[in-house]
Amino acid sequence: MKNFHWLAAVAAVILVAPLVVPLSADARVGGGGSTGSRGSNTGAAPAPTRTAPTAAPIERSATPVQPATRPTTSTAQAAPATGGFFSRHPFLGGLMGGMLGAGLFGMLFGSGFGGGAGMFGLIFQLALIGGLAYLAVRLFRNRMAGQNGQRPAYAYAAAPPRLNEPPMMARSSVPLSGGTPSPVLAQLAVSAEDFSSFEKLLGDIQTAFSAGDLARLRTQVTPEMLGYFSEQLSGNASRGLENKVEQIKLEQGDLSEAWSEQGLDYATVAMRFSMLDYTRRMADGAIVDGNPTVRTEATEVWTFLRSTGGTWILSAIQQTA
């Protein structure tokens, strides 16, 4: 009889288990995704740190990521010239062919090779043919000299752009191939006070998100990030759920990179933090994901920005790859 009760309990678990809908373990702020903007570095990977050696690329951003383009030589310029001299210089070829044709025409009809002008016409035509031959030789020699490396000096007037340039180095404001100039990135010194602001924002943003306080979040994040958080909160509300993130503690943090561009300061920081992260049903308070008594850890890369003389706010969140 005892075995029967044990088997019945196991069968009940098996039947009920498929009805449980698994929820994302990353229900905290950001939803475990990589979103936001990092200025001109939005499409570039953050510099590796001890806390986060790698970071996932940003998946959603209001900043369009356009790969740098370099000037290319047109097909007509790049393709090597083929064929003989006269195929590359049709005007000269046609002129010489016409002269030869006129001479042969005169011979066939009894006027001599010189045509109707007799000996003087012959001498004139021979002089023209000789001049054309001399011009052809000069053009051929100049072409051979160009192929042997004798290029005009202006070809090296501008040095080629450097590849694999560190993201923190100052970059030229001259565009590679037209368009608007790229912003100049300058290194930025981050103080201990700035690090305290980053740590405080980590806790304050999580707390405001847990409370669904969009008005408070508006003062802590960029409008772009506020839109993503609002979308996440709306999704939870439509399912009758609320995410709670409590007792946030920064365990370890490293500066990845910091720079200034177009009147804004950016700082990307890798942070490993612990917290109580769980999701409950609003109707009855039942826990549907996570544990309100067991701490969990997460490692993320946050980017903060500020205007000159302003306060830091959050502009991007990236997960570790």
C-alpha positions as a Markdown table, in Angstrom:
| # | Residue | x | y | z |
|---|---|---|---|---|
| 1 | Met | 0.0 | 0.0 | 0.0 |
| 2 | Lys | 2.9 | 2.3 | 0.8 |
| 3 | Asn | 4.4 | 1.6 | -2.6 |
| 4 | Phe | 1.1 | 2.5 | -4.2 |
| 5 | His | 1.1 | 5.9 | -2.5 |
| 6 | Trp | 4.7 | 6.6 | -3.5 |
| 7 | Leu | 4.0 | 5.7 | -7.2 |
| 8 | Ala | 0.9 | 7.9 | -7.2 |
| 9 | Ala | 3.0 | 10.9 | -5.9 |
| 10 | Val | 5.6 | 10.4 | -8.6 |
| 11 | Ala | 2.9 | 10.2 | -11.3 |
| 12 | Ala | 1.4 | 13.4 | -10.0 |
| 13 | Val | 4.7 | 15.2 | -10.3 |
| 14 | Ile | 5.2 | 13.9 | -13.8 |
| 15 | Leu | 1.7 | 15.1 | -14.9 |
| 16 | Val | 2.0 | 18.5 | -13.3 |
| 17 | Ala | 5.6 | 19.3 | -14.4 |
| 18 | Pro | 4.8 | 20.0 | -18.1 |
| 19 | Leu | 2.2 | 22.6 | -17.0 |
| 20 | Val | 4.9 | 24.7 | -15.3 |
| 21 | Val | 6.1 | 27.4 | -17.6 |
| 22 | Pro | 9.8 | 28.1 | -17.1 |
| 23 | Leu | 10.7 | 31.8 | -16.7 |
| 24 | Ser | 13.9 | 33.5 | -17.5 |
| 25 | Ala | 16.4 | 33.3 | -14.7 |
| 26 | Asp | 17.6 | 36.8 | -15.7 |
| 27 | Ala | 14.4 | 38.6 | -14.7 |
| 28 | Arg | 16.3 | 41.5 | -13.2 |
| 29 | Val | 16.7 | 44.9 | -14.8 |
| 30 | Gly | 17.6 | 44.5 | -18.5 |
| 31 | Gly | 16.1 | 41.1 | -18.7 |
| 32 | Gly | 19.5 | 39.5 | -19.2 |
| 33 | Gly | 20.0 | 41.1 | -22.6 |
| 34 | Ser | 22.6 | 43.5 | -24.1 |
| 35 | Thr | 21.0 | 46.8 | -25.0 |
| 36 | Gly | 21.7 | 50.5 | -25.1 |
| 37 | Ser | 24.3 | 52.8 | -26.6 |
| 38 | Arg | 28.0 | 53.4 | -26.1 |
| 39 | Gly | 28.5 | 56.4 | -28.3 |
| 40 | Ser | 30.9 | 55.7 | -31.1 |
| 41 | Asn | 32.0 | 52.5 | -29.4 |
| 42 | Thr | 28.5 | 50.9 | -29.6 |
| 43 | Gly | 29.6 | 48.4 | -32.2 |
| 44 | Ala | 33.0 | 47.7 | -30.6 |
| 45 | Ala | 33.7 | 45.2 | -27.9 |
| 46 | Pro | 34.6 | 46.7 | -24.4 |
| 47 | Ala | 38.2 | 46.3 | -23.4 |
| 48 | Pro | 38.6 | 43.0 | -21.4 |
| 49 | Thr | 38.9 | 43.2 | -17.6 |
| 50 | Arg | 39.5 | 40.7 | -14.8 |
| 51 | Thr | 35.9 | 40.8 | -13.9 |
| 52 | Ala | 34.6 | 40.4 | -17.4 |
| 53 | Pro | 37.2 | 39.1 | -19.9 |
| 54 | Thr | 34.5 | 39.1 | -22.7 |
| 55 | Ala | 31.2 | 40.8 | -23.2 |
| 56 | Ala | 28.3 | 40.0 | -25.6 |
| 57 | Pro | 27.8 | 42.5 | -28.4 |
| 58 | Ile | 24.9 | 45.0 | -28.0 |
| 59 | Glu | 21.8 | 43.5 | -29.6 |
| 60 | Arg | 19.4 | 46.5 | -29.4 |
| 61 | Ser | 20.5 | 50.1 | -29.7 |
| 62 | Ala | 19.2 | 53.4 | -30.9 |
| 63 | Thr | 22.7 | 54.2 | -32.2 |
| 64 | Pro | 23.1 | 53.0 | -35.8 |
| 65 | Val | 26.3 | 51.0 | -36.1 |
| 66 | Gln | 28.0 | 51.6 | -39.5 |
| 67 | Pro | 31.2 | 49.9 | -40.3 |
| 68 | Ala | 34.1 | 52.1 | -41.4 |
| 69 | Thr | 34.5 | 52.3 | -45.1 |
| 70 | Arg | 37.8 | 52.9 | -46.9 |
| 71 | Pro | 38.3 | 54.5 | -50.3 |
| 72 | Thr | 38.4 | 51.9 | -53.0 |
| 73 | Thr | 39.7 | 52.1 | -56.5 |
| 74 | Ser | 37.1 | 52.0 | -59.2 |
| 75 | Thr | 37.0 | 48.9 | -61.5 |
| 76 | Ala | 38.2 | 51.0 | -64.4 |
| 77 | Gln | 41.2 | 52.2 | -62.5 |
| 78 | Ala | 42.0 | 48.9 | -60.8 |
| 79 | Ala | 41.7 | 46.7 | -63.9 |
| 80 | Pro | 45.0 | 46.3 | -65.8 |
| 81 | Ala | 45.0 | 47.6 | -69.3 |
| 82 | Thr | 44.8 | 44.8 | -71.9 |
| 83 | Gly | 45.3 | 44.7 | -75.6 |
| 84 | Gly | 47.8 | 46.5 | -77.8 |
| 85 | Phe | 48.7 | 50.2 | -78.0 |
| 86 | Phe | 46.1 | 51.0 | -80.6 |
| 87 | Ser | 43.3 | 49.3 | -78.6 |
| 88 | Arg | 44.1 | 51.5 | -75.7 |
| 89 | His | 44.5 | 54.7 | -77.9 |
| 90 | Pro | 41.7 | 54.4 | -80.5 |
| 91 | Phe | 42.2 | 58.0 | -81.8 |
| 92 | Leu | 45.8 | 57.4 | -82.8 |
| 93 | Gly | 45.0 | 54.0 | -84.2 |
| 94 | Gly | 42.2 | 55.4 | -86.3 |
| 95 | Leu | 44.4 | 58.3 | -87.6 |
| 96 | Met | 47.2 | 56.0 | -88.6 |
| 97 | Gly | 44.9 | 53.5 | -90.2 |
| 98 | Gly | 43.3 | 56.2 | -92.2 |
| 99 | Met | 46.6 | 57.5 | -93.5 |
| 100 | Leu | 47.7 | 54.0 | -94.5 |
| 101 | Gly | 44.3 | 53.3 | -96.1 |
| 102 | Ala | 44.6 | 56.5 | -98.2 |
| 103 | Gly | 48.0 | 55.6 | -99.5 |
| 104 | Leu | 47.0 | 52.1 | -100.5 |
| 105 | Phe | 43.9 | 53.5 | -102.2 |
| 106 | Gly | 46.1 | 55.8 | -104.3 |
| 107 | Met | 48.3 | 52.9 | -105.4 |
| 108 | Leu | 45.4 | 50.8 | -106.5 |
| 109 | Phe | 44.1 | 53.6 | -108.7 |
| 110 | Gly | 47.4 | 54.6 | -110.3 |
| 111 | Ser | 48.1 | 57.7 | -108.3 |
| 112 | Gly | 51.1 | 56.2 | -106.4 |
| 113 | Phe | 51.4 | 55.7 | -102.7 |
| 114 | Gly | 51.3 | 59.4 | -102.1 |
| 115 | Gly | 47.8 | 59.8 | -103.6 |
| 116 | Gly | 46.9 | 62.7 | -105.8 |
| 117 | Ala | 49.8 | 64.9 | -104.6 |
| 118 | Gly | 52.4 | 62.6 | -105.9 |
| 119 | Met | 55.8 | 62.6 | -104.3 |
| 120 | Phe | 55.0 | 65.5 | -101.9 |
| 121 | Gly | 51.9 | 63.6 | -100.7 |
| 122 | Leu | 54.0 | 60.5 | -100.1 |
| 123 | Ile | 56.6 | 62.5 | -98.1 |
| 124 | Phe | 53.9 | 64.2 | -96.0 |
| 125 | Gln | 52.2 | 60.9 | -95.2 |
| 126 | Leu | 55.5 | 59.2 | -94.3 |
| 127 | Ala | 56.3 | 62.2 | -91.9 |
| 128 | Leu | 53.0 | 61.8 | -90.2 |
| 129 | Ile | 53.4 | 58.1 | -89.8 |
| 130 | Gly | 56.9 | 58.6 | -88.4 |
| 131 | Gly | 55.6 | 61.2 | -85.9 |
| 132 | Leu | 52.8 | 58.9 | -84.8 |
| 133 | Ala | 55.3 | 56.0 | -84.3 |
| 134 | Tyr | 57.5 | 58.3 | -82.2 |
| 135 | Leu | 54.5 | 59.3 | -80.1 |
| 136 | Ala | 53.6 | 55.7 | -79.6 |
| 137 | Val | 57.1 | 54.8 | -78.4 |
| 138 | Arg | 57.0 | 57.7 | -75.9 |
| 139 | Leu | 53.7 | 56.7 | -74.5 |
| 140 | Phe | 54.8 | 53.0 | -74.2 |
| 141 | Arg | 57.9 | 54.0 | -72.3 |
| 142 | Asn | 56.0 | 56.2 | -69.9 |
| 143 | Arg | 53.6 | 53.4 | -69.2 |
| 144 | Met | 56.4 | 50.9 | -68.4 |
| 145 | Ala | 58.0 | 53.5 | -66.0 |
| 146 | Gly | 54.7 | 53.8 | -64.1 |
| 147 | Gln | 54.4 | 50.0 | -63.7 |
| 148 | Asn | 58.0 | 49.9 | -62.3 |
| 149 | Gly | 57.0 | 52.0 | -59.3 |
| 150 | Gln | 57.6 | 55.5 | -60.5 |
| 151 | Arg | 54.3 | 56.9 | -59.1 |
| 152 | Pro | 53.5 | 60.6 | -58.6 |
| 153 | Ala | 54.4 | 62.1 | -55.2 |
| 154 | Tyr | 50.8 | 62.8 | -54.2 |
| 155 | Ala | 50.0 | 59.1 | -54.0 |
| 156 | Tyr | 51.7 | 59.1 | -50.6 |
| 157 | Ala | 50.6 | 62.5 | -49.4 |
| 158 | Ala | 48.2 | 60.8 | -46.9 |
| 159 | Ala | 49.3 | 57.9 | -44.7 |
| 160 | Pro | 47.0 | 54.9 | -44.7 |
| 161 | Pro | 44.7 | 54.5 | -41.7 |
| 162 | Arg | 46.0 | 52.3 | -38.9 |
| 163 | Leu | 44.1 | 49.1 | -38.3 |
| 164 | Asn | 43.3 | 47.5 | -34.9 |
| 165 | Glu | 43.6 | 50.8 | -33.1 |
| 166 | Pro | 42.9 | 50.6 | -29.4 |
| 167 | Pro | 39.4 | 52.1 | -28.6 |
| 168 | Met | 40.8 | 54.5 | -26.1 |
| 169 | Met | 43.3 | 56.2 | -28.4 |
| 170 | Ala | 42.3 | 59.5 | -29.9 |
| 171 | Arg | 40.9 | 59.1 | -33.4 |
| 172 | Ser | 41.0 | 61.3 | -36.4 |
| 173 | Ser | 38.0 | 63.5 | -37.2 |
| 174 | Val | 38.7 | 63.2 | -40.9 |
| 175 | Pro | 36.2 | 60.8 | -42.5 |
| 176 | Leu | 37.7 | 57.8 | -44.4 |
| 177 | Ser | 35.4 | 58.1 | -47.4 |
| 178 | Gly | 33.3 | 61.3 | -47.3 |
| 179 | Gly | 30.3 | 61.8 | -45.1 |
| 180 | Thr | 30.3 | 63.4 | -41.6 |
| 181 | Pro | 33.6 | 63.4 | -39.6 |
| 182 | Ser | 34.0 | 60.8 | -36.9 |
| 183 | Pro | 34.0 | 62.2 | -33.4 |
| 184 | Val | 37.4 | 62.6 | -31.7 |
| 185 | Leu | 37.6 | 60.2 | -28.7 |
| 186 | Ala | 39.8 | 61.3 | -25.8 |
| 187 | Gln | 40.8 | 59.4 | -22.7 |
| 188 | Leu | 38.9 | 60.2 | -19.5 |
| 189 | Ala | 40.2 | 59.9 | -16.0 |
| 190 | Val | 37.8 | 58.2 | -13.6 |
| 191 | Ser | 38.0 | 59.1 | -9.9 |
| 192 | Ala | 37.1 | 57.2 | -6.8 |
| 193 | Glu | 34.0 | 59.4 | -6.5 |
| 194 | Asp | 32.9 | 58.3 | -10.0 |
| 195 | Phe | 33.3 | 54.6 | -8.9 |
| 196 | Ser | 31.1 | 55.3 | -5.9 |
| 197 | Ser | 28.5 | 56.8 | -8.2 |
| 198 | Phe | 28.6 | 53.7 | -10.4 |
| 199 | Glu | 28.1 | 51.4 | -7.4 |
| 200 | Lys | 25.2 | 53.5 | -6.1 |
| 201 | Leu | 23.5 | 53.5 | -9.5 |
| 202 | Leu | 23.7 | 49.7 | -9.6 |
| 203 | Gly | 21.6 | 49.5 | -6.5 |
| 204 | Asp | 19.3 | 52.4 | -7.1 |
| 205 | Ile | 18.4 | 51.3 | -10.6 |
| 206 | Gln | 17.7 | 47.8 | -9.5 |
| 207 | Thr | 15.5 | 49.0 | -6.6 |
| 208 | Ala | 13.6 | 51.5 | -8.8 |
| 209 | Phe | 13.0 | 48.8 | -11.4 |
| 210 | Ser | 11.8 | 46.3 | -8.7 |
| 211 | Ala | 9.3 | 48.9 | -7.6 |
| 212 | Gly | 8.2 | 49.7 | -11.1 |
| 213 | Asp | 9.1 | 53.3 | -10.5 |
| 214 | Leu | 9.5 | 54.8 | -14.0 |
| 215 | Ala | 9.6 | 58.3 | -12.7 |
| 216 | Arg | 12.6 | 57.5 | -10.6 |
| 217 | Leu | 14.3 | 55.5 | -13.4 |
| 218 | Arg | 13.9 | 58.6 | -15.6 |
| 219 | Thr | 16.5 | 60.4 | -13.5 |
| 220 | Gln | 18.9 | 57.4 | -13.5 |
| 221 | Val | 19.0 | 56.1 | -17.1 |
| 222 | Thr | 19.0 | 57.4 | -20.6 |
| 223 | Pro | 15.6 | 57.8 | -22.4 |
| 224 | Glu | 16.6 | 54.8 | -24.6 |
| 225 | Met | 17.2 | 52.5 | -21.5 |
| 226 | Leu | 14.0 | 53.8 | -19.9 |
| 227 | Gly | 12.1 | 52.6 | -23.0 |
| 228 | Tyr | 13.6 | 49.1 | -22.7 |
| 229 | Phe | 12.9 | 48.9 | -19.0 |
| 230 | Ser | 9.3 | 50.2 | -19.5 |
| 231 | Glu | 8.8 | 47.5 | -22.2 |
| 232 | Gln | 10.1 | 44.8 | -19.8 |
| 233 | Leu | 7.9 | 46.0 | -16.9 |
| 234 | Ser | 4.8 | 46.1 | -19.2 |
| 235 | Gly | 5.5 | 42.6 | -20.3 |
| 236 | Asn | 5.6 | 41.4 | -16.7 |
| 237 | Ala | 2.4 | 43.3 | -15.8 |
| 238 | Ser | 0.5 | 41.8 | -18.8 |
| 239 | Arg | 1.4 | 38.4 | -17.4 |
| 240 | Gly | 0.4 | 39.3 | -13.9 |
| 241 | Leu | 4.0 | 39.1 | -12.6 |
| 242 | Glu | 6.4 | 41.4 | -10.9 |
| 243 | Asn | 10.2 | 41.0 | -10.5 |
| 244 | Lys | 11.8 | 41.7 | -7.2 |
| 245 | Val | 15.5 | 42.5 | -6.9 |
| 246 | Glu | 16.7 | 43.2 | -3.3 |
| 247 | Gln | 19.8 | 43.5 | -1.2 |
| 248 | Ile | 22.1 | 44.3 | -4.1 |
| 249 | Lys | 25.8 | 44.1 | -3.3 |
| 250 | Leu | 28.7 | 44.8 | -5.6 |
| 251 | Glu | 31.2 | 42.0 | -5.2 |
| 252 | Gln | 33.8 | 43.1 | -7.7 |
| 253 | Gly | 34.2 | 45.8 | -10.3 |
| 254 | Asp | 36.7 | 46.9 | -12.9 |
| 255 | Leu | 36.9 | 49.8 | -15.3 |
| 256 | Ser | 36.9 | 48.6 | -18.9 |
| 257 | Glu | 37.3 | 52.0 | -20.7 |
| 258 | Ala | 36.5 | 55.6 | -20.3 |
| 259 | Trp | 36.4 | 58.3 | -22.9 |
| 260 | Ser | 34.9 | 61.7 | -24.0 |
| 261 | Glu | 33.3 | 62.6 | -27.3 |
| 262 | Gln | 31.0 | 65.4 | -28.5 |
| 263 | Gly | 30.6 | 66.9 | -25.0 |
| 264 | Leu | 29.7 | 63.6 | -23.3 |
| 265 | Asp | 31.8 | 61.4 | -21.0 |
| 266 | Tyr | 31.4 | 57.6 | -21.1 |
| 267 | Ala | 32.6 | 55.0 | -18.7 |
| 268 | Thr | 32.2 | 51.2 | -19.2 |
| 269 | Val | 32.5 | 49.2 | -16.0 |
| 270 | Ala | 32.4 | 45.4 | -15.5 |
| 271 | Met | 30.6 | 44.5 | -12.3 |
| 272 | Arg | 29.9 | 41.2 | -10.5 |
| 273 | Phe | 27.2 | 41.6 | -8.0 |
| 274 | Ser | 24.9 | 39.4 | -5.8 |
| 275 | Met | 21.3 | 39.9 | -4.9 |
| 276 | Leu | 18.0 | 38.3 | -4.1 |
| 277 | Asp | 16.3 | 38.0 | -7.5 |
| 278 | Tyr | 12.9 | 36.4 | -7.8 |
| 279 | Thr | 9.5 | 36.8 | -9.6 |
| 280 | Arg | 6.1 | 36.5 | -8.0 |
| 281 | Arg | 2.5 | 36.5 | -9.1 |
| 282 | Met | 0.8 | 39.8 | -8.3 |
| 283 | Ala | -2.6 | 38.2 | -7.6 |
| 284 | Asp | -1.5 | 36.0 | -4.7 |
| 285 | Gly | 2.2 | 36.7 | -4.1 |
| 286 | Ala | 3.2 | 33.1 | -5.1 |
| 287 | Ile | 6.9 | 32.8 | -6.2 |
| 288 | Val | 7.1 | 31.6 | -9.7 |
| 289 | Asp | 10.8 | 32.0 | -10.4 |
| 290 | Gly | 13.9 | 32.5 | -8.2 |
| 291 | Asn | 14.1 | 32.3 | -4.4 |
| 292 | Pro | 13.5 | 35.2 | -2.0 |
| 293 | Thr | 16.0 | 33.8 | 0.5 |
| 294 | Val | 18.9 | 32.5 | -1.7 |
| 295 | Arg | 21.3 | 35.0 | -3.1 |
| 296 | Thr | 22.3 | 34.8 | -6.8 |
| 297 | Glu | 25.2 | 36.4 | -8.6 |
| 298 | Ala | 25.5 | 38.0 | -12.0 |
| 299 | Thr | 28.3 | 39.6 | -14.0 |
| 300 | Glu | 27.4 | 42.4 | -16.4 |
| 301 | Val | 29.1 | 45.3 | -18.2 |
| 302 | Trp | 27.4 | 48.6 | -17.6 |
| 303 | Thr | 28.2 | 51.8 | -19.5 |
| 304 | Phe | 27.4 | 55.2 | -17.9 |
| 305 | Leu | 27.4 | 58.6 | -19.5 |
| 306 | Arg | 27.2 | 62.2 | -18.3 |
| 307 | Ser | 27.3 | 65.6 | -19.9 |
| 308 | Thr | 30.1 | 67.9 | -18.9 |
| 309 | Gly | 29.7 | 68.8 | -15.3 |
| 310 | Gly | 26.6 | 66.6 | -15.0 |
| 311 | Thr | 25.8 | 63.4 | -13.1 |
| 312 | Trp | 26.3 | 59.8 | -14.3 |
| 313 | Ile | 23.3 | 57.9 | -15.8 |
| 314 | Leu | 23.1 | 54.4 | -17.3 |
| 315 | Ser | 23.3 | 54.2 | -21.1 |
| 316 | Ala | 24.0 | 50.5 | -21.8 |
| 317 | Ile | 24.0 | 47.0 | -20.3 |
| 318 | Gln | 25.9 | 44.1 | -21.8 |
| 319 | Gln | 26.0 | 40.5 | -20.6 |
| 320 | Thr | 29.2 | 38.5 | -20.4 |
| 321 | Ala | 29.9 | 36.2 | -23.3 |
